[in-house]
């Protein structure tokens, strides 16, 4: 499973099963691609941790060079629970 899928599963677990890109409309490739690109502006539910939102956004970047690797994700403060550490940046 790639880190993007991990981000989506994380979101679904935190929001009671709601997929961040789900639409009742017929699946259209271009629409899905636009939704992926819009995840940078995606509004994470307010009742969830800002650190969780940060990790989700970093796991679901459309550009692979900007997306966290599994190694980087495991160092994120939301995972480690070391909330006073700096959020790791990607190259």
ABEGO torsion letter per residue (X at the ends): XBAAAAAAAAAAAAAGGBBAABBABBBBAAAAAAAAAAAAABBBBAABBAAAAAAAAAAABABAAABBBAAAAAABAAAAGBAABBBBBBX
